[in-house]
Amino acid sequence: MEQQAKELTQLGGKVQRPWEDWWQKKRDQNDKLLIVTDKSQIDIVRDLLNKAKYGDLIADINVKGLDELTPLHIVSAEGYIEIVMLLVKQ
């Protein structure tokens, strides 16, 4: 029991398990992807989808924003063809 307590991290007065940190990082990546696709920042999109750099923490191309749109919906509607092609290849 004491060993398990040591494995938990203390954050802002809350005890958080290591996997919760992973999910928070994954949500952050997904949020970044939604933001940059709206602004046509292809270099940042490429970076967020770089599996060699982020491993399983790459952004999820199927993530939906508050408006229920995915990054592909956003870039298609805005006519950002290069990003459309990048997302389709993923």
N, C-alpha and C positions, 0 to 999 in steps of 0.2 A: 504494500500500500504506500509506503514512504517513497519507494522508487517511482511509482506512478505519479505521485505528487511532484516529484522533482522534474518529471518529463513535461509537466504542464507549464505554460508560461503565464506570467502575470501581466496583464495589459489593462490599464485604466481601471484597476480595482476588480476586473472580471478575470476569472480563470478561463483560459482559452486552450483548447487542445490543438496540437500541431496541424491536424487536417483542416481545422477551421481557418488557419492562416493560409493554407493552400487555396481554399475556396475564395477567400478574400482577394488574393492575388489574381486568381482566374477572373473574378468579377471585375477587377480593376482593368485587366487587359481587354475584356469585352467592352467595358464602358469606353475605353480609349478608342477602340475600333469604331464604335458607333459615332463618336465625336469626329474623328478624322475623316471618315467616309463622307460626312456631311460637308466637309471643307475641301475635299479633293486633294488630300495630302498623300500621294501614292508612296512616297519614300517611307513614311511612318507606317502605312498599311503593310508594306513589304516587311518592315521590321517586326511588327506585331504578329506576323504570320511566319516568322523565321523559326522553324522547328529546331535547327541547329543551335540557336541562341536560347530559346525558351523551353524546349522540350515539350512536355505535356501542358505547359502553361501558355501555349500560343493562344491567341484570341480565337474564339469560336465564331466562324463565319455565319452560323445560323442563329446567333443571338438576336433577340428581339428587343427593341427599345420600348419606351412607354407607349408609343403610338402603334406597337405591334409590327413595326417594319424591321426587316433585317438589313444589314449593310448592303446587300445586293439590291434590295428594293430602293434604297436611298440613292445609290450611285447610278442605277438605271434611270430613275426619274430625273436626275440632274444631268444625265448625259456624259458621265465620266467613264468613257469607254475603256481606257487603260485599266482602271480599277475594276470595272465589270469583268474584263478578261482575267485579271489576276484572281478575283474571287471565284470565277467559274473554274479556273485551273485547280483551285484548292479542293 
